[in-house]
Amino acid sequence: MEVGQKVYLKSHRLRNIIVKEYFIKTIGRKYITVWDGKADWTEEQFHKDTLRQKTHYAPDLYLYFSMQDINDEEETNDLNRKIGDKFNSINRSGLSLDQLRRINAIIEEGRCDGET
């Protein structure tokens, strides 16, 4: 992370995802200040450690260091929705016992809560 580095701000407004290109203006002890490179009133601050927007309200902007990070997050969310919809439906999933066992093995492989 360095001054002048290109970053991306993502906003979820009215169910639309808006991504804008910004630049790191300053890096302080606690905050990162970014701006669009045009006007000072476009500055936004983010906590340096958590990358959460500095605000008295719920954050509506999220800081990313690459478009790939945004794309990966969107794909993860989409896949989680699709998989959740498949198993949360009133109807059965329509998957065979073998398929369910393979899915369960993948889920067990990813567990990090120490259960066996």
N, C-alpha and C positions, 0 to 999 in steps of 0.2 A: 504494500500500500504506500503510495507516494503522492505528493501534491501534483496536480495536473493529470492524474490517472483518470481514464474514462470509467464511469460506473453507470449503473442503470437503476432507475427508480420505478418500482411497479406499484400501481394503485388499482384497487378494486372499487370502482365507483359505478353504481347503478348496474351491477352485474357485468360490467365491461372491464376487461383488463387493459389498462393503459400503461405502456412502458415508454419512458423518456430517457434520453441520454443526458447525463450530467458529468461534471468533473469534480474531483476533489480539490477544494479551495484551500482548506487548512486542516491540519491534523494536530489537535491539542492533546492535553493530558487526558481529558475525559471524553471529548467530542470530536467527531469528524464533521466538517462543514462542506457541503457540496453545493454547486450552483450550475446553471445551464450555460454559463460562459457569456451571457448577454446582459443580464440585469441583476443587481444586488438583491432586489426583492424576491428573486427566485431561490434564494438560499434556503437550505434545509439542514438541520443538524441531526446526527445519529450518535448514540452512545458508542464509544469506541470498542468496548468489550463485547457488547451484545448485538450491535448493529440495529438496535431498535430506534425508531424515530423519537426524538426528544419532543414531547408534547404533554400537555396537561390532560389530554383526552385520549381516546383510543387511537393508536397509530393507524394512519391510512396510507402511508408510504412505506415501502420496504426496499432496502438497499441490497444490490447484487453487484458482484464484480465481473460478471460475464452474462451474456445472453444465454449461454448454454446452461448456466445455473437456473435461470428462469424456465427454460424449456424442460429441463429435467424435473423441476418441481411440478410443472403443469402436467407432464406425462405421469408422474407418480400419483398426483391427485386424481387424474382421469382413470388410471388403472385401479386405484383403490375404490373409486366409485363403481366402476364396472364389476369388480369382484364382489364388492359389498352388495350390489343390486342382485347379483346372481344367487347369493346365499341368503339374502334377507327377503326374498320374494315369498309369497304365500305358497306358490307352487314349488314342488321339489326342484332341485337344481338340474335334474336331467342327466347328471353325470353317473357313469358306471362306478361300481365299487372300486375297481382298479384305479380309475381316475381320482376318486376321492382319497384313496390311500396315498397316491403320489402327491396330491396337493397337501395332505396332512404331513407327509414326510418333509416337504419344503417348508411348511409352517414350523414344524418342530426344529428343523435345521436353523431357522432364523431366530429362535427364542433366545432371549438374553436375560430372562428373569430368574434363571437358576433352577427352574422346574425340570423334572424328568418325565 
